[in-house]
Amino acid sequence: MTYVCTFGLENKLRDNAKESINLIRFGQKNPENDPNPKSQVSVRMVSGDHIDTCRNIAGQAGIVNEKEMNSDNFVMTGEQFRNAIGGFDVKTNEETGERQIVFEEKEKMKSVIHDLKVIARATDEDKNILVACIKRANGFVLMSGDGINDTEALQSADVGVSMGTSCQVTKDSADLVIMDNDIKSIYFSIMWGRTIYENVRKFIQF
């Protein structure tokens, strides 16, 4: 046998990825001038890739800063995540048929969720557990996905979002379909959703 060569493939981030993440998180391109921290959206990345790859991509996208990138509290594997939140049990509601995840150590789970931003080597079940964790901590979850393995997590989230190039099963499971495949469109969805919500509140008060 004769050694010929070694080559690598790089799937680069889109040019507007970091800008879009900032818009989703802070509502503006410049996070340093955020006038209302309470309105921030916590952006988390769940991936099946190696943990070092996830760290690098999350750093480039602005999901984690340099300090958070090297912290086990902010970046962990799916196995570490399941161990960190403590015991849990998956039960099925006999009346509705829905699967429910019950956590044995709620306070421990909430402390993990508070910092966690990246899960690497994640399985389908890890996505479902993450959604359940955030909802049990009184959070509102918008979940995006594009594969059949994301279907259950999309359905269990408060709002499920799929991309226009996703498979039909994923689109059918989602509440919103981003036709232009641009993550920036999620920002517009949040912006208009909040605007409509505030206007309805004002109208009812009036």
RABEL-V163175 format. One record per helix or strand. SS is the DSSP state (A for helix, B for strand). FROM is the first residue (numbers start at 1). TO is the last residue. If there is no record, write none. Layout:
# RABEL-V163175
ss=SS from=FROM to=TO
ss=SS from=FROM to=TO
This chain:
# RABEL-V163175
ss=A from=17 to=26
ss=A from=31 to=33
ss=A from=37 to=39
ss=B from=45 to=46
ss=A from=51 to=61
ss=A from=66 to=69
ss=B from=75 to=77
ss=A from=78 to=84
ss=B from=88 to=92
ss=B from=99 to=103
ss=A from=106 to=115
ss=B from=118 to=120
ss=A from=124 to=136
ss=B from=142 to=145
ss=A from=148 to=156
ss=B from=159 to=163
ss=A from=168 to=173
ss=B from=176 to=178
ss=A from=184 to=205
